[in-house]
Amino acid sequence: MSGPTDLGDDPITDLVHRADLDGLVRLIDSFTTDREWSELLRLRDRARAAVETGRQLWPAATLAEYRLALHAPPEWAARVLDGESGRFTIGPLAEVVASRLTWADLDGLVSGPVAAGVAHERVARGEDLTGLEVAPVIELPLALAGWERAYTVPTYSDEGIDDSAPSIQLVWSEHDLEGRSPVVVDDDESARAFRQLVETWTDSSTGRCGFVCVEGDPLDAVTSLGLRRARTAPVAFSDAIDLLAWAGATGAARGRRRGAALGRFGVWWLLAALCDLGEPWPPDPAVLGSAAGALEWRWWDGFEPSSGWRLSLCAHDRDAGLSWAMSAADEA
């Protein structure tokens, strides 16, 4: 094992006693490279205990937990899926583990709400866990519906996380919105569902969001947000739900990522609100997919430069004569 040469027989104890955060990080790197998982877990335990004595070693404890979730074999990775670990990691450890291990790898090693979180993360990635009994933490089917595809998920690495937005092709049309006088409609349930979807952007970061329902077409909805010129592009239903799920999962510029499982839940809640299918919960997947899939979806913007984190969608219910415009933005 490589590491500082001036340490005693137990480098973990020495470094924790000194509150030497840099030395602990180097030791974590060494344990990870040498696959010394028991020592990495012991370091996590000692660093976490030291926090209670006033030594600010929580970054070392957090890094050790993250490395175990990211690299360790299932029996060791599962040790940090205890409901207490990972509070300060860049994303939920259940998602970090589920990004590389299947449910079969972890079956019998995790239980309770954490097991439910891992299972739903695996489902978001396309794994069918129909029939599995887990805690009712995320009340959604344990298999993707016919109208869902495997969601866009992040890449975790030693360098951090890449949770870029789904890439879609847009064919733009430009619009002059002068002279439109849209009639705004109260839709508190849909507005609440959307704000919940992007709350990390607004509550944990520096983002802002907007939502409106109007009588009319998507251009009327965009006009009601204060625009006088805009451009729009058709978006396939599958792309729309992938974008919405990404928005609900990401931490945006400064927030902590919530995970694909919660992003998927937020999509179901929003679609159910738009289609008036919130009761009973969860809605029948086929009924929800048919209703939401019949909506017309568009991306829009006001010709502003695209930077940072951005979501700008319209949904149009032709039969009801209603349109919704929703937006969230957070600068890098």
N, C-alpha and C positions, 0 to 999 in steps of 0.2 A: 504494500500500500504506500502510495506516495503521499507526501504532506510535509508540514513544517518539521524541521529537524530538532527544534528546541523544546518539543513537547515531551511529556512523561509517557508512562506506559499506557495511559488512557487519554488519548488526545481529545476525545469528546469532553470528558470532565474538565480538563485543563482549559479548553477554549471556552466552555460555558462559564467556568469560574472567572475567567478574564473578561467575559462578555465581548469576546473577539469575533465580531460578526464576519469580517473578511476571512478570518481563518476558518470559520465554520462553513462558509460558502465554498472555499477551496476543498474542504474535507467532503462536503456533499458531492462536489464534482468527482472527487477521487472514488468515493463509495459507489457512485453511479457507474463510472467507467469500469470499476472492478466487480460490479454486480454484487456488492456486499449489502444485500437488502436488510438483513437483520441489524446491521450497524447503522444503516440509514434510518431505519425506524427508531432505533434507540436514540440517535441524535435528535430526531423529531421530538421524541418524548421528553428528553432532557431540556431542549430549547423551549418547548412549550411550558414545562414546569418552571423554568427560570423566569418567564414573564411574570408569574405570580409573585416573584420576589423583587420585582422592579427592574430586572434586566431586560432591556428591549431587544429580545432575540426572536420576536415573532417572525421577522422576515426569513430567518433560517428555518424555523419550524414550517413555515408556509412553503418554502422552496423544497424542503425534504418531502413534504406531503405530495407536492406536485410531481416531483421526480418519481416517486413510488407509483403514483397513478399513471404516469406517462410511460414508464419503462419496465416496471417490475412484473414478474409472473403473477398470474391471477391470485394465488394464495397470499401474496404480499400486497398487491394492489388493493385487494379487498379490505386489508387492515385499516386503510385510511377512509373507507366508506362507512363511517360510524355515525354520521349525522352531526358530528362536532367538528370534524376536520374540514379544511378548505374554505373557511370563512373569508380569507383574504386572497385566495388564489384568483387568477384572471378569469376563471370560469368554474362552474360547478365540477367537483371531482367526479361525480357520477357521469358527466358528459366526457371528461377526459378519459376515463376508463372505458366507457362505451364506444369511444372513437376508435379503439383498436381491439377490444375483446368482445366476443359474442356472448349472448346469454348463457349458452352452454358452457363457456369458459368459467362463468361466475356462479352458475347454479349451485346452491348449497353453501356458498361462501358469503352471501349477503342476505339480509332479511329486513322486514319492516318497511318504513317509508323510503329508505335509501334504495332498497331493492326495486321498489316501484319506480323510482326515478331512473335507475339504470335501465329497467325494462322499457320504459317509454322513450328513453334516448335511443335504444336499439330499434324500436318500432319506427321512429322518425327516420332512421337510416334504412328502412325497408325490411327489417326482420319481422316475421309473422309469429307472434307469441299468443295466438288465440288459444284460450283455455287455461292460460296461466293465471293463478290466483295471486294477486298482489294487493297491498294496502290501497284503499281508494283515495290516493293523493291527487292524482290527475285522472279525472273521470272521463276517459276517452277509450275507444276500442283499442285493443292490443294488436291491431293490424291496420295497415293503411287501407282506407276506403278505395273503391275502384277509381275515384276521381282524384286521389292523391298519388303523387309520385314521391320517391325518396327525396327528402328535403335537402336543400343546400346546407351543408354543415361546415364547421371551421376545421382548420388544420392546426393542431397543437404541436409545439416543438419546444426544445430547450430555449429557443430565442423568444418564445411568447406565443401569440395566437394570430392567425390570419382568418378573420371572419368576414371577408369581403362579401358584398352584396351579390346576389345571383346576376349573371350576365344575360341580358336579353337584347334581341335585335329590335330596333324601333324605326318605324317609317312615319315621319312627321307630317302633320298638316298644320298650317298656320291659320290663326283666326283673329279677326277684329271683333271685340266683344262690346264695343260702344252701342248704346241703345237698348241693351238687354235690361230687363227689370225682373229678376227672378223672385219668386215667392218662397221665402224660407219656411220650412216645416219643422216643428219640434220632433226630434227623434232622440230623446235622452238616452234610451237604452243602447242605441248604436254608437252614440257619442261616447258614452261611458266605456263601452267595449273597446273602442279605438284608443281612447286615452289610456286605458289599462294596458293595451298592447304595447304602446310606446312610452310607458311611464319611466323606464330607465333613461330614455333620452332626456326627459324633462326634469325628473326628480334626482337622478344620480349624475347627470352631466349638465351641459349648458344648452341643450336643445330646446326647440319650441315645436308646437304642433297646432294643427287647425283641423276642424271638421265641420261640415255643414250638410244638411239635407234640404233639397229644394224641389218644387214642382218644375218639371222640365227636363232638359237634356243635360249631358255633362258640361256643355259650355255655360249653361245657366248656373250650374254648381260652382264652376271655376270663377265666374263673374262675381258671385256672392262673396268670394274671398278677397275681393278688391282689385282683381286684375282687369285691365282694359285691352290687353293683347295677350295671347297665349298660343301655345302649340300643343297638340295632342297626338298620341300614337296608340293604335289598338294594341291590347295586351291579351294574350291567351289566358283563359281561366287558370290553367296549371301554372303559368308564370306569375299571375297575380297572387295566388295563395303562397307560392314560394317566396315572393317578395315580402308579403305580409308576415310570414313565419320568420323570415330573417330579421325583420324589424322588431318582432317580439322577442327574439333570442339574443340579439346583439346588445352589448353595453354601450354602443355608439362611441363617442370620442373619449369619455372619461369614466363611464360607468362600468360595473362588473357584468360580464356576460351572464345571462340567465339560463341559456341552454336551449337546444332544439325542442325538447319536450314541452317546455312552457311556451315557446314560440308557436308550436302546433296547437296547443290548447287555446292560445289567444286567437288564432285564425278561426277555429271552430266557434268560439264565442262570438266573434265579430260577424261571421257569416250567418250564424243563427239569429243574431240581432237584426241584421239587414233583411233577413227573410222571414222574420217573425216566427222563429222556430225554437225559441229559448226554453219552452216548457213542453214536455218534461225534458230533463237533462240526463244523459246526452241525447241530442236529436238522432233520429234514425239516419244512418249514414247515407243511404240511397236517397231519401227524401231531401236531406240537406244538399247533397251533391247536385240533384236535379234542379233545385230552386236556385242555388248559388251559381251553378253552371249556366243558367239561363240569363244571368245578368251580363250586361256588356261592360267590359273593363277597358279603361284607357289610362295611360301614363300622361302626365301633363307637366308643363312648367311655364314660367313667364319670361323665357329667354334669358334667365339669370345664369351665370357661370355655375357649372356643376362641380362642387367640391365638398369634401367631408362626407358626412352620412346624410342620405336623402331618400325620402319616400314620398311620392306624389301620385296618387291613384284616384280615379273616378270609377264609380259603379253606377250603372243605369238600369232601372227596372222599367222596361218598355210598357209592360201591361199596366203597372200602377202609375206610370207617368212620373216617377220619382228618380232623382239622381243624388248621389252623395260624392262630395269631394273631400279627400283626406290628405293631410300632408304632415310630415315630420322632417326636421332638418337639424343637424348638429355639426358645427364646424370642427375641423381637425385642430 
